Amino acid sequence: MLFVILADFVVSANSIYLKKNLEQHATLSLMTRVFYDLDRTPGYEAGETPICFIGALDLDRQMPGFERYYNFTGTWSGSAIASDNYEFFYHPYRVYAQYYLNEKVAFCSDQDYRAFKTHPTVLAMPAYPAEGSIDWVNGVLIIHMSNYVLRLEFL
């Protein structure tokens, strides 16, 4: 009986590792496309132009075949960037751009980020990768990733 329980833990652990690995690759692919599109945006200068990501990555948070593991600690997010919450998650897009993509990026200030989250123009923008999801607002290049915002009840 102990062997069966341990074997189940091994299968579960390997399935979770696979899920997180697939999410990491999906996030890398998506963010590579985002920075490719940024580089093609007229007026954008890497490391100089202030940018602002709005919304968490809207990757499918429940991958088919992994429903059993959705409520395990650390598996609730569907991407390597779980949120756009600058205050709580220490600038996740900045960290991802710097350490995973090795991109030189000038992010907008925290004050501007909070203002853009509720700005009518930004709220009307479509989610990436739709046309118009990357646009200029008040001299800042906004990347509207999604309307999905992580809600944490303890914040």
N, C-alpha and C positions, 0 to 999 in steps of 0.2 A: 504494500500500500504506500509506503514511504517513497519507493521508487517512482510510482505513478504520479505522486504529488510533485516530486522534484522534476520529473520529465515535463510536466505541465508548466512549471516555472521556467524551464529552459525554453520551451516553445513560445511562451508568452514574452519572455525577454527578447528573444530573437525577432519576434514579430514587431515589437515596439521599436527595436533598433532599426529594422527595415523601414517602418513608417517614418521615423525621424530622419533617416537617410534620404528617403524620397522627398520629404518636405524640404530638406536642405537643398537638394538639387533643383527643385521647383522654384524655390526662393532665389537661388543664384541665377537661374535662367531668366526669371522675371526681372530682377534688378539689373542684370546685364542689358536687357532690352530697354529698360527705363533710362539708363545712363547713355546708351547709344542714341536714343531719341533726344535726350538733353543735349548731347553734343551736336546734333543736327538742328537745334532750335536757334533761329537767328537772334543774335545778341548775347548768346550764352558764352561766357568765358569760364572754363573750369578753374575753380579755386578763387574766383573773383566775384562772379555773379551770385547774389544771395538767392538761395532756393528754400522751399518749404514743402515738405511732404504732409499731406492731409489724409487721414484715414489709415487704418491698418490694412495689411495685405488681405485681400478678399479671396484667399485661396480656399478651396473646399475644406472646411474644418472637420468633416467626417469622410475620410477616404473610404471608398467601398472596400469591404473585406477587413476593415480594422475597427468596426463598430464596437467589438468586445473590449477594446482597449481605450476607448474614448475618455472614460472617467479616471484613468490612471493618472497619478501625479506626473506632470510634465508632458502629457500627450494631448492636452485640450486644445492647443493651438494648431493651426494648419500650416504654419510657416515658421521660418527661423526668425522672423520679425513679428513678434506677437502683438505689438501695439504701436501706435504713433504717440503715446503718452510721454511727452518729453520729461515731465516732472518726476514721474514715478519710475520709468524704465530707463533713465539716463540716456536720452537721445538715441533710441535704437537705430534709426536710419543713419545717423552720423557714424555710429560705431560700425554698422554694417558696411557703409561706403568706405570708411577708412581702413578697416582691418580685413574685410573679405574681398572688396573690389579694388583696393589700393587706389581710390579716387581722391583727388584734391577737390574738396567741396567747401563752399562758404555757405553755411546755413543761416537763416534769418534768426533774429533774436527770439528769446522765449516770449517776450511781450508781443511781438508780431505774430508768432505762431498762435498764441491764444486769440488774437484778434481775427486771424484768417480762418480759424475753426468755425466762426459764426458769421463770416463775411458773406453777404448775399450772392456776390459774384462767384465765390468759391463753392458755395452750396449748390449753385445752379450748374456747375461744371460736371460733365460726365466722368465716370470712373475710368481709370487707365485700363486698357489701351485705346479707348475710344478717341476719335478726333476731338480735340479741344480739351483733353484731360491734362495737358501741359500748357499753361498760359501765363501771361504776365498780369500781375495785379499789384498796383502801386509800386512798381519797380522791383518786385520780387517774382521770381519764376516759381509758380505753384505747380506741384505735381499732385493731382487729386487721385489718390490710389483707390479709395472706395468710400462709401457712406457708412461702412462698418467701423464702429468705434468700440473698443473694448470697454466694457463697463465693469468695474470692480466695486463691489458693495462696501468694502472697507475704506475706500478713498473718499 
